[in-house]
Amino acid sequence: MDTIWVVLIALGALIIGLAIGVFVARKMMMSYLKKNPPINEQMLRTMMMQMGQKPSQKKINQMMRAMNQQMDEPKKKNKLKGWTSSLSFFNFCYFSLNFQALQDN
């Protein structure tokens, strides 16, 4: 009986550690991308020239602003979505356990 508890506690700690690790890694990656964006003005200028467009500073500023807004937008929109998706996961687990309990009876 003691080994069952040890295994359950170890599995629980592993799951909690993985969940915390995912959130910490995601947070670190988002802050890294915010500090070091994957595309800058010079890259935009080069891409526009390769596509045959004449890049004006106004167009480049407009595209950079649009990309920065797109990077910030998901953070604002998905605050509630993260909680609801985790709640739906917990609801699924709860109902599946209840369903198994009903089948056992």
C-alpha positions in Angstrom: 0.0 0.0 0.0 2.9 2.4 0.7 4.4 1.8 -2.7 1.1 2.9 -4.4 1.2 6.2 -2.5 4.8 6.7 -3.5 4.1 6.1 -7.1 1.0 8.3 -7.1 2.9 11.2 -5.4 5.8 10.8 -7.9 3.4 10.9 -10.9 1.6 13.9 -9.4 4.9 15.7 -8.9 6.0 14.8 -12.4 2.7 16.2 -13.9 2.9 19.4 -11.9 6.5 19.9 -12.8 5.8 19.4 -16.5 2.9 21.9 -16.3 5.0 24.5 -14.5 7.9 23.9 -16.9 5.7 24.4 -20.0 4.4 27.7 -18.6 7.8 29.0 -17.6 9.4 28.0 -21.0 6.5 29.7 -22.8 6.9 32.9 -20.8 10.7 33.0 -21.3 10.3 32.4 -25.1 7.7 35.2 -25.4 9.9 37.7 -23.5 12.9 36.7 -25.7 10.9 37.2 -28.9 9.6 40.5 -27.6 13.2 41.7 -26.9 14.7 40.2 -30.0 12.0 40.2 -32.7 12.6 37.7 -35.5 12.2 40.4 -38.2 13.5 44.0 -38.2 13.2 47.0 -40.5 16.2 46.0 -42.6 14.8 42.5 -43.2 11.4 44.0 -44.2 13.1 46.4 -46.6 15.0 43.5 -48.2 11.9 41.4 -48.5 9.9 44.2 -50.1 12.7 44.8 -52.6 12.8 41.1 -53.5 9.1 41.2 -54.1 9.5 44.1 -56.5 8.1 46.8 -54.3 9.8 50.0 -53.5 10.0 50.2 -49.8 9.2 53.6 -48.3 9.9 54.4 -44.7 6.2 55.0 -44.2 5.3 51.5 -45.5 8.0 49.9 -43.3 6.9 51.7 -40.2 3.3 50.7 -41.0 4.3 47.0 -41.3 6.4 47.0 -38.2 3.5 48.6 -36.2 1.1 45.9 -37.6 3.5 43.1 -36.6 4.0 44.5 -33.1 0.2 44.8 -32.7 -0.2 41.2 -33.8 2.4 40.1 -31.3 0.6 42.0 -28.5 -3.0 41.1 -29.5 -3.0 37.4 -28.7 -1.8 38.1 -25.1 -4.8 40.4 -24.6 -7.4 38.1 -26.2 -6.3 34.8 -24.8 -6.1 35.6 -21.1 -9.5 34.2 -20.5 -9.1 31.4 -23.1 -6.2 29.9 -21.1 -8.3 29.6 -18.0 -11.3 28.2 -19.9 -9.2 25.6 -21.7 -7.7 24.4 -18.4 -11.1 24.4 -16.8 -12.5 22.3 -19.7 -9.6 19.8 -19.2 -10.4 19.5 -15.5 -14.1 19.2 -16.3 -13.3 16.4 -18.7 -11.2 14.6 -16.0 -14.0 15.1 -13.4 -16.7 13.8 -15.7 -14.6 10.8 -16.9 -13.9 9.8 -13.3 -17.6 10.1 -12.4 -18.5 8.1 -15.5 -16.1 5.4 -14.4 -17.6 5.4 -10.9 -21.1 5.0 -12.3 -20.0 2.1 -14.5 -18.4 0.4 -11.4 -21.7 0.7 -9.5 
